[in-house]
């Protein structure tokens, strides 16, 4: 039997088309709490989280993101506080950013919210638009919103069995 966590991991997919249903403050707090709970190998608070829900600002950010298909209801942005890190080249930074990203994506999916990391975005332009300190380096942008299409939660594992290979030593 599949537990809820695995069900959400296997059912998560990128969502680029959103309806206009508002994401509640409580839900945003939950997404933030989940992002903060991601494993941190360095044990310090180097990652900055920004949740943008203002329709006006979200629409402005949209124009900095040729990778966005639809204007989302919420944008999450992850950045690094340069003042709090010793080694910007450390791969630990990117492991921690990836863990925070994944926690946001999976928790959003479990709440019925569609999401997608936006690979094509002008983070420098967004940084200026938001008026952030020079100590902040934006790294990841995520579109979030309720999907326009209903998604099936059922997961057919047979397709994975055909293409999966792993080594057991």
C-alpha positions in Angstrom: 0.0 0.0 0.0 1.3 3.5 -0.9 1.4 6.1 1.9 0.4 9.8 1.3 3.9 11.1 1.0 4.9 8.7 -1.8 1.5 9.3 -3.4 2.2 13.0 -3.6 5.8 12.5 -4.9 4.6 10.2 -7.7 1.6 12.4 -8.6 3.5 15.7 -8.7 3.8 17.2 -12.1 4.6 20.7 -13.5 1.6 23.0 -13.7 1.8 26.1 -15.9 -1.9 27.0 -16.2 -3.7 28.4 -13.2 -7.2 29.5 -12.4 -7.9 32.7 -10.4 -8.7 31.0 -7.1 -6.8 32.8 -4.3 -4.3 31.0 -2.2 -5.0 31.7 1.5 -2.6 33.3 3.9 -2.7 30.2 6.0 -1.7 28.1 3.0 1.2 30.4 2.2 2.3 30.1 5.8 2.2 26.3 5.4 4.3 26.4 2.3 6.8 28.7 4.0 7.0 26.4 7.1 7.5 23.4 4.8 10.3 25.2 2.9 12.0 26.2 6.2 11.9 22.5 7.4 14.2 21.4 4.5 17.4 19.8 5.6 20.2 22.3 6.1 23.7 20.8 6.1 25.3 24.1 7.2 23.0 24.6 10.1 22.5 28.3 9.4 19.8 30.6 7.9 21.4 31.5 4.6 18.3 31.0 2.4 15.8 33.9 2.0 12.2 33.2 1.1 9.9 35.6 -0.7 6.3 34.9 -1.4 4.7 37.5 -3.8 1.0 37.6 -3.9 0.3 41.2 -4.9 -1.5 40.9 -8.3 0.3 44.0 -9.5 3.8 42.8 -8.6 3.1 39.2 -9.9 2.0 40.7 -13.2 5.2 42.8 -13.3 7.4 39.7 -12.5 5.6 37.8 -15.3 7.2 40.1 -17.9 10.7 39.1 -16.5 9.9 35.4 -17.1 9.7 34.2 -20.7 9.5 30.7 -19.2 6.1 31.4 -17.6 3.0 30.4 -19.7 0.3 31.9 -17.4 0.2 34.5 -14.7 0.2 32.6 -11.4 -1.6 33.6 -8.2 1.5 33.3 -6.1 5.3 33.5 -6.8 7.8 32.0 -4.4 11.4 33.1 -4.8 14.4 31.6 -3.1 17.6 33.5 -2.6 20.8 33.4 -0.7 21.8 36.0 1.9 25.4 36.7 0.8 26.2 38.4 4.2 25.6 35.1 6.0 27.7 32.7 3.9 31.4 32.1 3.8 31.8 30.2 0.5 29.5 31.1 -2.4 31.0 28.2 -4.4 30.0 25.6 -1.8 27.7 23.0 -3.3 25.9 22.8 0.0 24.1 26.0 -0.9 22.6 24.4 -3.9 21.7 21.2 -2.0 19.8 23.3 0.5 18.1 25.4 -2.2 17.1 22.2 -4.0 15.7 20.7 -0.7 13.7 23.9 -0.1 12.4 23.9 -3.6 11.3 20.3 -3.4 9.5 20.9 -0.1 7.6 23.8 -1.6 6.7 21.7 -4.7 5.6 18.7 -2.8 3.7 20.5 -0.1 1.9 22.6 -2.7 0.9 19.4 -4.5 -0.4 17.9 -1.3 -2.6 21.0 -0.9 -4.0 20.8 -4.5 -1.8 23.7 -5.7 -0.1 23.4 -9.0 3.5 24.6 -9.3 6.5 24.8 -11.5 10.1 26.1 -11.1 10.6 28.8 -13.7 13.9 28.1 -15.5 13.8 31.1 -17.8 13.6 34.2 -15.7 15.5 37.5 -15.3 16.3 37.3 -11.6 18.4 40.4 -11.8 15.5 42.4 -13.1 13.2 40.9 -10.5 15.7 41.7 -7.8 15.6 45.4 -8.9 11.8 45.4 -9.3 11.4 44.1 -5.7 14.0 46.6 -4.4 16.0 44.0 -2.5 19.3 44.6 -0.8 22.5 43.9 -2.7 23.2 41.2 -0.1 20.5 39.0 -1.5 21.2 36.8 -4.5 18.0 35.4 -6.1 18.3 31.8 -7.3 15.0 30.1 -7.9 11.5 31.3 -8.9 8.4 29.1 -8.5 4.9 29.8 -10.1 2.1 28.6 -7.8 -1.7 28.5 -8.3 -4.7 26.2 -8.4 -4.6 24.3 -11.7 -7.1 25.0 -14.4 -7.4 21.3 -15.1 -8.2 18.6 -12.6 -5.3 16.2 -12.1 -5.7 12.6 -11.3 -4.0 11.6 -8.1 -4.0 7.9 -9.0 -0.5 6.7 -9.9 0.2 3.9 -12.3 3.6 2.5 -11.3 3.8 0.1 -14.2 5.2 2.8 -16.4 8.1 3.3 -14.0 8.9 -0.4 -13.8 9.5 -0.5 -17.5 12.1 2.3 -17.6 13.6 2.0 -14.1 17.0 0.5 -13.6 19.1 0.5 -10.5 22.1 -1.3 -9.1 21.8 -3.2 -5.8 25.3 -4.0 -4.4 
